[in-house]
């Protein structure tokens, strides 16, 4: 059974807060965010898959990837890593792209602040999402973002626990 996930939407602040505890140390959780081979194993909710195109996990670096449907349709996206503090936090912006990594504007851009905190139970992962408008927040939620992210975080838990 997966540990609970807190998912809170704050429409007034155009933000979402997500928190989950993993029963392992920060280094293990961090590696699944900082290594593209490990990211590909959980970043897309099953039965979808994630395929990294390129990955440069440094401040100012980029990650381009495709989310691949069971029918082999590819939806491309990118991440700009704005700030990276080893084993502590990642500040990034994600966005839709074409297959060459050129940003598209069909899906809202989202700013992420991901925190990794060692606690007695293991690692507390916090994710703060910041949207540019109420329309962007609503559009993201209507696409099924909450259920998709929860599935991804549970997949990560299964991988970390050896399931």
TIVO-2410 file (N, C-alpha, C; in nm, 3 decimals):
# residues 163
REC num residu      c1      c2      c3 atome chaine
REC   1      X   0.084  -0.119   0.000     N      A
REC   1      X   0.000   0.000   0.000    CA      A
REC   1      X   0.088   0.124   0.000     C      A
REC   2      X   0.052   0.221  -0.083     N      A
REC   2      X   0.130   0.343  -0.094    CA      A
REC   2      X   0.098   0.439   0.021     C      A
REC   3      X   0.199   0.517   0.058     N      A
REC   3      X   0.179   0.619   0.161    CA      A
REC   3      X   0.089   0.729   0.107     C      A
REC   4      X   0.022   0.803   0.196     N      A
REC   4      X  -0.069   0.908   0.151    CA      A
REC   4      X   0.004   1.022   0.079     C      A
REC   5      X  -0.072   1.090  -0.005     N      A
REC   5      X  -0.023   1.210  -0.075    CA      A
REC   5      X  -0.116   1.324  -0.037     C      A
REC   6      X  -0.057   1.434   0.006     N      A
REC   6      X  -0.135   1.555   0.028    CA      A
REC   6      X  -0.130   1.636  -0.101     C      A
REC   7      X  -0.245   1.676  -0.153     N      A
REC   7      X  -0.252   1.757  -0.274    CA      A
REC   7      X  -0.352   1.868  -0.246     C      A
REC   8      X  -0.304   1.991  -0.236     N      A
REC   8      X  -0.388   2.105  -0.202    CA      A
REC   8      X  -0.379   2.209  -0.313     C      A
REC   9      X  -0.494   2.258  -0.356     N      A
REC   9      X  -0.500   2.363  -0.458    CA      A
REC   9      X  -0.535   2.494  -0.388     C      A
REC  10      X  -0.460   2.599  -0.415     N      A
REC  10      X  -0.486   2.732  -0.362    CA      A
REC  10      X  -0.513   2.824  -0.480     C      A
REC  11      X  -0.641   2.838  -0.514     N      A
REC  11      X  -0.678   2.918  -0.631    CA      A
REC  11      X  -0.640   3.064  -0.614     C      A
REC  12      X  -0.650   3.116  -0.493     N      A
REC  12      X  -0.616   3.257  -0.469    CA      A
REC  12      X  -0.469   3.285  -0.497     C      A
REC  13      X  -0.382   3.187  -0.468     N      A
REC  13      X  -0.238   3.203  -0.489    CA      A
REC  13      X  -0.190   3.141  -0.620     C      A
REC  14      X  -0.284   3.088  -0.699     N      A
REC  14      X  -0.252   3.024  -0.827    CA      A
REC  14      X  -0.145   2.916  -0.808     C      A
REC  15      X  -0.168   2.830  -0.709     N      A
REC  15      X  -0.065   2.732  -0.675    CA      A
REC  15      X  -0.125   2.599  -0.629     C      A
REC  16      X  -0.039   2.498  -0.629     N      A
REC  16      X  -0.072   2.367  -0.572    CA      A
REC  16      X   0.043   2.327  -0.480     C      A
REC  17      X   0.009   2.256  -0.374     N      A
REC  17      X   0.108   2.203  -0.282    CA      A
REC  17      X   0.088   2.053  -0.274     C      A
REC  18      X   0.197   1.978  -0.290     N      A
REC  18      X   0.192   1.833  -0.286    CA      A
REC  18      X   0.298   1.787  -0.188     C      A
REC  19      X   0.265   1.686  -0.106     N      A
REC  19      X   0.363   1.633  -0.011    CA      A
REC  19      X   0.344   1.482  -0.002     C      A
REC  20      X   0.458   1.412   0.000     N      A
REC  20      X   0.458   1.267   0.015    CA      A
REC  20      X   0.583   1.227   0.090     C      A
REC  21      X   0.572   1.125   0.173     N      A
REC  21      X   0.687   1.074   0.248    CA      A
REC  21      X   0.728   0.940   0.189     C      A
REC  22      X   0.858   0.928   0.164     N      A
REC  22      X   0.917   0.804   0.112    CA      A
REC  22      X   1.001   0.740   0.222     C      A
REC  23      X   0.992   0.609   0.234     N      A
REC  23      X   1.062   0.534   0.338    CA      A
REC  23      X   1.203   0.499   0.292     C      A
REC  24      X   1.281   0.601   0.258     N      A
REC  24      X   1.421   0.583   0.217    CA      A
REC  24      X   1.491   0.717   0.233     C      A
REC  25      X   1.623   0.714   0.221     N      A
REC  25      X   1.697   0.838   0.246    CA      A
REC  25      X   1.687   0.935   0.128     C      A
REC  26      X   1.725   1.059   0.156     N      A
REC  26      X   1.715   1.166   0.057    CA      A
REC  26      X   1.794   1.132  -0.069     C      A
REC  27      X   1.912   1.072  -0.053     N      A
REC  27      X   1.996   1.041  -0.169    CA      A
REC  27      X   1.924   0.951  -0.268     C      A
REC  28      X   1.847   0.855  -0.219     N      A
REC  28      X   1.774   0.763  -0.308    CA      A
REC  28      X   1.665   0.837  -0.385     C      A
REC  29      X   1.588   0.921  -0.316     N      A
REC  29      X   1.482   0.997  -0.384    CA      A
REC  29      X   1.545   1.096  -0.482     C      A
REC  30      X   1.647   1.167  -0.438     N      A
REC  30      X   1.715   1.266  -0.522    CA      A
REC  30      X   1.763   1.203  -0.652     C      A
REC  31      X   1.820   1.084  -0.644     N      A
REC  31      X   1.876   1.020  -0.764    CA      A
REC  31      X   1.768   0.995  -0.870     C      A
REC  32      X   1.644   0.977  -0.827     N      A
REC  32      X   1.535   0.953  -0.922    CA      A
REC  32      X   1.482   1.082  -0.985     C      A
REC  33      X   1.534   1.196  -0.940     N      A
REC  33      X   1.505   1.325  -1.003    CA      A
REC  33      X   1.626   1.376  -1.083     C      A
REC  34      X   1.745   1.329  -1.048     N      A
REC  34      X   1.867   1.384  -1.105    CA      A
REC  34      X   1.933   1.294  -1.208     C      A
REC  35      X   1.877   1.178  -1.235     N      A
REC  35      X   1.932   1.082  -1.330    CA      A
REC  35      X   1.823   1.049  -1.432     C      A
REC  36      X   1.845   1.079  -1.558     N      A
REC  36      X   1.739   1.063  -1.659    CA      A
REC  36      X   1.697   0.918  -1.677     C      A
REC  37      X   1.787   0.823  -1.661     N      A
REC  37      X   1.750   0.681  -1.673    CA      A
REC  37      X   1.649   0.644  -1.565     C      A
REC  38      X   1.669   0.695  -1.443     N      A
REC  38      X   1.575   0.668  -1.335    CA      A
REC  38      X   1.446   0.748  -1.350     C      A
REC  39      X   1.456   0.873  -1.395     N      A
REC  39      X   1.336   0.954  -1.420    CA      A
REC  39      X   1.243   0.886  -1.522     C      A
REC  40      X   1.304   0.831  -1.626     N      A
REC  40      X   1.223   0.766  -1.731    CA      A
REC  40      X   1.139   0.651  -1.677     C      A
REC  41      X   1.179   0.593  -1.564     N      A
REC  41      X   1.106   0.478  -1.509    CA      A
REC  41      X   0.977   0.517  -1.438     C      A
REC  42      X   0.962   0.646  -1.401     N      A
REC  42      X   0.844   0.682  -1.323    CA      A
REC  42      X   0.778   0.814  -1.364     C      A
REC  43      X   0.838   0.895  -1.448     N      A
REC  43      X   0.785   1.030  -1.474    CA      A
REC  43      X   0.651   1.028  -1.547     C      A
REC  44      X   0.619   0.926  -1.622     N      A
REC  44      X   0.489   0.917  -1.690    CA      A
REC  44      X   0.401   0.817  -1.616     C      A
REC  45      X   0.274   0.851  -1.595     N      A
REC  45      X   0.185   0.755  -1.528    CA      A
REC  45      X   0.158   0.635  -1.620     C      A
REC  46      X   0.169   0.515  -1.564     N      A
REC  46      X   0.146   0.393  -1.643    CA      A
REC  46      X   0.005   0.393  -1.699     C      A
REC  47      X  -0.018   0.345  -1.818     N      A
REC  47      X   0.073   0.267  -1.902    CA      A
REC  47      X   0.160   0.352  -1.994     C      A
REC  48      X   0.160   0.484  -1.976     N      A
REC  48      X   0.246   0.572  -2.054    CA      A
REC  48      X   0.391   0.548  -2.016     C      A
REC  49      X   0.481   0.595  -2.103     N      A
REC  49      X   0.625   0.585  -2.077    CA      A
REC  49      X   0.688   0.722  -2.100     C      A
REC  50      X   0.801   0.743  -2.036     N      A
REC  50      X   0.880   0.864  -2.055    CA      A
REC  50      X   1.009   0.826  -2.126     C      A
REC  51      X   1.044   0.903  -2.230     N      A
REC  51      X   1.170   0.881  -2.303    CA      A
REC  51      X   1.247   1.012  -2.308     C      A
REC  52      X   1.362   1.014  -2.244     N      A
REC  52      X   1.446   1.133  -2.243    CA      A
REC  52      X   1.512   1.152  -2.379     C      A
REC  53      X   1.506   1.276  -2.428     N      A
REC  53      X   1.574   1.314  -2.552    CA      A
REC  53      X   1.712   1.370  -2.517     C      A
REC  54      X   1.717   1.464  -2.422     N      A
REC  54      X   1.844   1.513  -2.369    CA      A
REC  54      X   1.823   1.559  -2.226     C      A
REC  55      X   1.932   1.561  -2.151     N      A
REC  55      X   1.921   1.586  -2.007    CA      A
REC  55      X   2.049   1.654  -1.959     C      A
REC  56      X   2.033   1.772  -1.901     N      A
REC  56      X   2.145   1.847  -1.845    CA      A
REC  56      X   2.100   1.902  -1.710     C      A
REC  57      X   2.122   1.822  -1.605     N      A
REC  57      X   2.071   1.853  -1.472    CA      A
REC  57      X   2.168   1.945  -1.397     C      A
REC  58      X   2.169   2.070  -1.437     N      A
REC  58      X   2.248   2.175  -1.373    CA      A
REC  58      X   2.166   2.304  -1.379     C      A
REC  59      X   2.195   2.401  -1.293     N      A
REC  59      X   2.126   2.530  -1.306    CA      A
REC  59      X   2.146   2.584  -1.447     C      A
REC  60      X   2.037   2.621  -1.512     N      A
REC  60      X   2.042   2.667  -1.650    CA      A
REC  60      X   2.034   2.555  -1.751     C      A
REC  61      X   2.033   2.430  -1.704     N      A
REC  61      X   2.025   2.314  -1.793    CA      A
REC  61      X   1.882   2.285  -1.834     C      A
REC  62      X   1.870   2.192  -1.928     N      A
REC  62      X   1.738   2.156  -1.981    CA      A
REC  62      X   1.722   2.004  -1.984     C      A
REC  63      X   1.597   1.963  -1.975     N      A
REC  63      X   1.559   1.824  -1.994    CA      A
REC  63      X   1.448   1.825  -2.099     C      A
REC  64      X   1.469   1.756  -2.210     N      A
REC  64      X   1.365   1.737  -2.310    CA      A
REC  64      X   1.329   1.590  -2.312     C      A
REC  65      X   1.199   1.563  -2.320     N      A
REC  65      X   1.152   1.425  -2.313    CA      A
REC  65      X   1.021   1.410  -2.388     C      A
REC  66      X   0.985   1.287  -2.413     N      A
REC  66      X   0.856   1.256  -2.475    CA      A
REC  66      X   0.776   1.170  -2.378     C      A
REC  67      X   0.650   1.200  -2.367     N      A
REC  67      X   0.555   1.111  -2.299    CA      A
REC  67      X   0.493   1.027  -2.410     C      A
REC  68      X   0.505   0.896  -2.397     N      A
REC  68      X   0.465   0.805  -2.504    CA      A
REC  68      X   0.343   0.725  -2.460     C      A
REC  69      X   0.236   0.735  -2.540     N      A
REC  69      X   0.112   0.666  -2.508    CA      A
REC  69      X   0.124   0.517  -2.540     C      A
REC  70      X   0.030   0.436  -2.491     N      A
REC  70      X   0.032   0.293  -2.525    CA      A
REC  70      X   0.018   0.269  -2.676     C      A
REC  71      X  -0.039   0.366  -2.748     N      A
REC  71      X  -0.052   0.357  -2.895    CA      A
REC  71      X   0.070   0.413  -2.966     C      A
REC  72      X   0.174   0.446  -2.891     N      A
REC  72      X   0.302   0.499  -2.940    CA      A
REC  72      X   0.293   0.642  -2.993     C      A
REC  73      X   0.192   0.718  -2.949     N      A
REC  73      X   0.187   0.861  -2.979    CA      A
REC  73      X   0.283   0.931  -2.884     C      A
REC  74      X   0.355   1.030  -2.934     N      A
REC  74      X   0.451   1.102  -2.852    CA      A
REC  74      X   0.408   1.246  -2.831     C      A
REC  75      X   0.412   1.288  -2.706     N      A
REC  75      X   0.384   1.425  -2.667    CA      A
REC  75      X   0.510   1.479  -2.602     C      A
REC  76      X   0.568   1.581  -2.662     N      A
REC  76      X   0.699   1.630  -2.619    CA      A
REC  76      X   0.686   1.742  -2.516     C      A
REC  77      X   0.783   1.745  -2.426     N      A
REC  77      X   0.784   1.846  -2.321    CA      A
REC  77      X   0.928   1.879  -2.286     C      A
REC  78      X   0.941   1.986  -2.209     N      A
REC  78      X   1.074   2.027  -2.166    CA      A
REC  78      X   1.071   2.084  -2.026     C      A
REC  79      X   1.189   2.087  -1.965     N      A
REC  79      X   1.208   2.146  -1.833    CA      A
REC  79      X   1.332   2.233  -1.841     C      A
REC  80      X   1.322   2.353  -1.786     N      A
REC  80      X   1.438   2.437  -1.763    CA      A
REC  80      X   1.470   2.429  -1.615     C      A
REC  81      X   1.592   2.388  -1.582     N      A
REC  81      X   1.635   2.384  -1.441    CA      A
REC  81      X   1.687   2.523  -1.403     C      A
REC  82      X   1.610   2.594  -1.323     N      A
REC  82      X   1.646   2.729  -1.283    CA      A
REC  82      X   1.745   2.731  -1.168     C      A
REC  83      X   1.728   2.637  -1.076     N      A
REC  83      X   1.816   2.628  -0.960    CA      A
REC  83      X   1.819   2.483  -0.913     C      A
REC  84      X   1.937   2.437  -0.873     N      A
REC  84      X   1.952   2.301  -0.822    CA      A
REC  84      X   2.045   2.309  -0.701     C      A
REC  85      X   1.997   2.264  -0.586     N      A
REC  85      X   2.079   2.256  -0.466    CA      A
REC  85      X   2.083   2.109  -0.425     C      A
REC  86      X   2.201   2.048  -0.438     N      A
REC  86      X   2.220   1.904  -0.421    CA      A
REC  86      X   2.151   1.851  -0.294     C      A
REC  87      X   2.065   1.751  -0.315     N      A
REC  87      X   1.991   1.682  -0.208    CA      A
REC  87      X   1.895   1.773  -0.131     C      A
REC  88      X   1.870   1.894  -0.178     N      A
REC  88      X   1.783   1.986  -0.105    CA      A
REC  88      X   1.664   2.035  -0.188     C      A
REC  89      X   1.692   2.090  -0.308     N      A
REC  89      X   1.580   2.146  -0.385    CA      A
REC  89      X   1.611   2.161  -0.532     C      A
REC  90      X   1.501   2.162  -0.608     N      A
REC  90      X   1.506   2.186  -0.752    CA      A
REC  90      X   1.400   2.291  -0.783     C      A
REC  91      X   1.439   2.399  -0.850     N      A
REC  91      X   1.344   2.497  -0.902    CA      A
REC  91      X   1.348   2.483  -1.054     C      A
REC  92      X   1.231   2.460  -1.113     N      A
REC  92      X   1.228   2.434  -1.257    CA      A
REC  92      X   1.099   2.486  -1.317     C      A
REC  93      X   1.102   2.500  -1.448     N      A
REC  93      X   0.983   2.538  -1.524    CA      A
REC  93      X   0.959   2.430  -1.628     C      A
REC  94      X   0.835   2.380  -1.636     N      A
REC  94      X   0.806   2.281  -1.740    CA      A
REC  94      X   0.709   2.339  -1.842     C      A
REC  95      X   0.717   2.283  -1.964     N      A
REC  95      X   0.640   2.337  -2.075    CA      A
REC  95      X   0.630   2.233  -2.185     C      A
REC  96      X   0.535   2.252  -2.273     N      A
REC  96      X   0.515   2.167  -2.389    CA      A
REC  96      X   0.614   2.210  -2.498     C      A
REC  97      X   0.662   2.111  -2.577     N      A
REC  97      X   0.753   2.143  -2.689    CA      A
REC  97      X   0.711   2.066  -2.814     C      A
REC  98      X   0.775   2.099  -2.924     N      A
REC  98      X   0.763   2.014  -3.042    CA      A
REC  98      X   0.873   1.909  -3.034     C      A
REC  99      X   0.883   1.822  -3.133     N      A
REC  99      X   0.981   1.713  -3.126    CA      A
REC  99      X   1.126   1.761  -3.129     C      A
REC 100      X   1.148   1.886  -3.169     N      A
REC 100      X   1.283   1.942  -3.170    CA      A
REC 100      X   1.316   2.020  -3.042     C      A
REC 101      X   1.222   2.020  -2.946     N      A
REC 101      X   1.245   2.089  -2.819    CA      A
REC 101      X   1.207   2.235  -2.819     C      A
REC 102      X   1.145   2.283  -2.928     N      A
REC 102      X   1.101   2.422  -2.934    CA      A
REC 102      X   0.973   2.438  -2.853     C      A
REC 103      X   0.970   2.533  -2.756     N      A
REC 103      X   0.851   2.550  -2.673    CA      A
REC 103      X   0.724   2.578  -2.755     C      A
REC 104      X   0.616   2.515  -2.712     N      A
REC 104      X   0.483   2.535  -2.770    CA      A
REC 104      X   0.395   2.598  -2.662     C      A
REC 105      X   0.284   2.652  -2.701     N      A
REC 105      X   0.200   2.720  -2.603    CA      A
REC 105      X   0.062   2.656  -2.591     C      A
REC 106      X   0.053   2.527  -2.625     N      A
REC 106      X  -0.076   2.457  -2.619    CA      A
REC 106      X  -0.108   2.406  -2.479     C      A
REC 107      X  -0.007   2.400  -2.391     N      A
REC 107      X  -0.027   2.357  -2.252    CA      A
REC 107      X   0.043   2.461  -2.165     C      A
REC 108      X  -0.019   2.501  -2.052     N      A
REC 108      X   0.041   2.606  -1.969    CA      A
REC 108      X   0.179   2.569  -1.915     C      A
REC 109      X   0.266   2.670  -1.907     N      A
REC 109      X   0.394   2.655  -1.839    CA      A
REC 109      X   0.367   2.655  -1.689     C      A
REC 110      X   0.446   2.574  -1.616     N      A
REC 110      X   0.429   2.565  -1.472    CA      A
REC 110      X   0.567   2.577  -1.406     C      A
REC 111      X   0.574   2.658  -1.302     N      A
REC 111      X   0.696   2.670  -1.223    CA      A
REC 111      X   0.687   2.576  -1.103     C      A
REC 112      X   0.791   2.496  -1.084     N      A
REC 112      X   0.796   2.395  -0.977    CA      A
REC 112      X   0.905   2.432  -0.878     C      A
REC 113      X   0.878   2.411  -0.751     N      A
REC 113      X   0.979   2.416  -0.647    CA      A
REC 113      X   0.967   2.284  -0.570     C      A
REC 114      X   1.068   2.198  -0.585     N      A
REC 114      X   1.066   2.064  -0.527    CA      A
REC 114      X   1.166   2.060  -0.413     C      A
REC 115      X   1.119   2.019  -0.294     N      A
REC 115      X   1.205   2.012  -0.177    CA      A
REC 115      X   1.223   1.869  -0.129     C      A
REC 116      X   1.342   1.840  -0.080     N      A
REC 116      X   1.378   1.708  -0.029    CA      A
REC 116      X   1.428   1.727   0.115     C      A
REC 117      X   1.357   1.669   0.212     N      A
REC 117      X   1.393   1.687   0.352    CA      A
REC 117      X   1.405   1.552   0.420     C      A
REC 118      X   1.519   1.528   0.482     N      A
REC 118      X   1.537   1.406   0.559    CA      A
REC 118      X   1.460   1.415   0.690     C      A
REC 119      X   1.380   1.313   0.718     N      A
REC 119      X   1.302   1.305   0.842    CA      A
REC 119      X   1.318   1.164   0.898     C      A
REC 120      X   1.267   1.140   1.019     N      A
REC 120      X   1.286   1.009   1.082    CA      A
REC 120      X   1.225   0.896   1.000     C      A
REC 121      X   1.117   0.922   0.928     N      A
REC 121      X   1.052   0.819   0.846    CA      A
REC 121      X   1.123   0.795   0.713     C      A
REC 122      X   1.212   0.887   0.673     N      A
REC 122      X   1.281   0.875   0.544    CA      A
REC 122      X   1.300   1.011   0.480     C      A
REC 123      X   1.224   1.036   0.374     N      A
REC 123      X   1.234   1.163   0.300    CA      A
REC 123      X   1.096   1.223   0.281     C      A
REC 124      X   1.084   1.349   0.319     N      A
REC 124      X   0.961   1.424   0.288    CA      A
REC 124      X   0.986   1.499   0.158     C      A
REC 125      X   0.907   1.467   0.057     N      A
REC 125      X   0.913   1.535  -0.071    CA      A
REC 125      X   0.801   1.637  -0.075     C      A
REC 126      X   0.835   1.763  -0.102     N      A
REC 126      X   0.733   1.866  -0.117    CA      A
REC 126      X   0.745   1.925  -0.257     C      A
REC 127      X   0.631   1.951  -0.317     N      A
REC 127      X   0.627   2.010  -0.450    CA      A
REC 127      X   0.531   2.129  -0.444     C      A
REC 128      X   0.583   2.245  -0.477     N      A
REC 128      X   0.500   2.365  -0.489    CA      A
REC 128      X   0.495   2.401  -0.636     C      A
REC 129      X   0.375   2.413  -0.689     N      A
REC 129      X   0.355   2.448  -0.830    CA      A
REC 129      X   0.295   2.588  -0.836     C      A
REC 130      X   0.348   2.671  -0.926     N      A
REC 130      X   0.301   2.808  -0.939    CA      A
REC 130      X   0.259   2.832  -1.084     C      A
REC 131      X   0.137   2.882  -1.102     N      A
REC 131      X   0.078   2.903  -1.233    CA      A
REC 131      X   0.073   3.052  -1.266     C      A
REC 132      X   0.071   3.083  -1.394     N      A
REC 132      X   0.069   3.222  -1.438    CA      A
REC 132      X  -0.070   3.285  -1.432     C      A
REC 133      X  -0.174   3.203  -1.428     N      A
REC 133      X  -0.311   3.256  -1.426    CA      A
REC 133      X  -0.407   3.151  -1.373     C      A
REC 134      X  -0.525   3.196  -1.335     N      A
REC 134      X  -0.630   3.103  -1.292    CA      A
REC 134      X  -0.671   3.011  -1.407     C      A
REC 135      X  -0.669   3.064  -1.528     N      A
REC 135      X  -0.703   2.983  -1.646    CA      A
REC 135      X  -0.602   2.870  -1.663     C      A
REC 136      X  -0.473   2.900  -1.645     N      A
REC 136      X  -0.369   2.796  -1.656    CA      A
REC 136      X  -0.385   2.690  -1.547     C      A
REC 137      X  -0.413   2.734  -1.425     N      A
REC 137      X  -0.433   2.640  -1.314    CA      A
REC 137      X  -0.550   2.548  -1.344     C      A
REC 138      X  -0.663   2.605  -1.384     N      A
REC 138      X  -0.782   2.523  -1.414    CA      A
REC 138      X  -0.758   2.428  -1.530     C      A
REC 139      X  -0.694   2.477  -1.635     N      A
REC 139      X  -0.668   2.393  -1.753    CA      A
REC 139      X  -0.580   2.274  -1.714     C      A
REC 140      X  -0.480   2.298  -1.631     N      A
REC 140      X  -0.391   2.190  -1.588    CA      A
REC 140      X  -0.467   2.087  -1.506     C      A
REC 141      X  -0.549   2.133  -1.414     N      A
REC 141      X  -0.627   2.040  -1.331    CA      A
REC 141      X  -0.728   1.962  -1.415     C      A
REC 142      X  -0.790   2.028  -1.513     N      A
REC 142      X  -0.889   1.962  -1.598    CA      A
REC 142      X  -0.827   1.855  -1.688     C      A
REC 143      X  -0.696   1.865  -1.713     N      A
REC 143      X  -0.627   1.763  -1.793    CA      A
REC 143      X  -0.601   1.636  -1.712     C      A
REC 144      X  -0.639   1.637  -1.584     N      A
REC 144      X  -0.615   1.520  -1.500    CA      A
REC 144      X  -0.479   1.522  -1.431     C      A
REC 145      X  -0.423   1.642  -1.415     N      A
REC 145      X  -0.289   1.655  -1.358    CA      A
REC 145      X  -0.279   1.593  -1.219     C      A
REC 146      X  -0.378   1.618  -1.133     N      A
REC 146      X  -0.369   1.567  -0.995    CA      A
REC 146      X  -0.359   1.415  -0.992     C      A
REC 147      X  -0.448   1.347  -1.062     N      A
REC 147      X  -0.444   1.200  -1.064    CA      A
REC 147      X  -0.316   1.148  -1.129     C      A
REC 148      X  -0.272   1.216  -1.235     N      A
REC 148      X  -0.150   1.175  -1.303    CA      A
REC 148      X  -0.027   1.189  -1.215     C      A
REC 149      X  -0.015   1.303  -1.145     N      A
REC 149      X   0.100   1.324  -1.059    CA      A
REC 149      X   0.097   1.226  -0.941     C      A
REC 150      X  -0.020   1.203  -0.886     N      A
REC 150      X  -0.029   1.107  -0.775    CA      A
REC 150      X   0.013   0.967  -0.822     C      A
REC 151      X  -0.028   0.928  -0.941     N      A
REC 151      X   0.014   0.798  -0.995    CA      A
REC 151      X   0.165   0.793  -1.011     C      A
REC 152      X   0.225   0.900  -1.062     N      A
REC 152      X   0.370   0.906  -1.079    CA      A
REC 152      X   0.442   0.893  -0.945     C      A
REC 153      X   0.397   0.969  -0.845     N      A
REC 153      X   0.462   0.965  -0.714    CA      A
REC 153      X   0.448   0.828  -0.649     C      A
REC 154      X   0.335   0.762  -0.671     N      A
REC 154      X   0.319   0.625  -0.620    CA      A
REC 154      X   0.407   0.527  -0.696     C      A
REC 155      X   0.424   0.547  -0.826     N      A
REC 155      X   0.516   0.462  -0.903    CA      A
REC 155      X   0.657   0.478  -0.850     C      A
REC 156      X   0.697   0.601  -0.819     N      A
REC 156      X   0.828   0.624  -0.762    CA      A
REC 156      X   0.842   0.550  -0.629     C      A
REC 157      X   0.740   0.555  -0.548     N      A
REC 157      X   0.744   0.483  -0.420    CA      A
REC 157      X   0.761   0.332  -0.443     C      A
REC 158      X   0.689   0.277  -0.539     N      A
REC 158      X   0.701   0.135  -0.568    CA      A
REC 158      X   0.843   0.099  -0.612     C      A
REC 159      X   0.903   0.183  -0.695     N      A
REC 159      X   1.041   0.159  -0.740    CA      A
REC 159      X   1.137   0.167  -0.621     C      A
REC 160      X   1.122   0.270  -0.540     N      A
REC 160      X   1.213   0.287  -0.426    CA      A
REC 160      X   1.201   0.174  -0.323     C      A
REC 161      X   1.080   0.117  -0.314     N      A
REC 161      X   1.060   0.009  -0.216    CA      A
REC 161      X   1.086  -0.130  -0.276     C      A
REC 162      X   1.125  -0.132  -0.404     N      A
REC 162      X   1.159  -0.259  -0.468    CA      A
REC 162      X   1.041  -0.341  -0.514     C      A
REC 163      X   0.924  -0.279  -0.529     N      A
REC 163      X   0.804  -0.352  -0.576    CA      A
REC 163      X   0.809  -0.375  -0.725     C      A
***
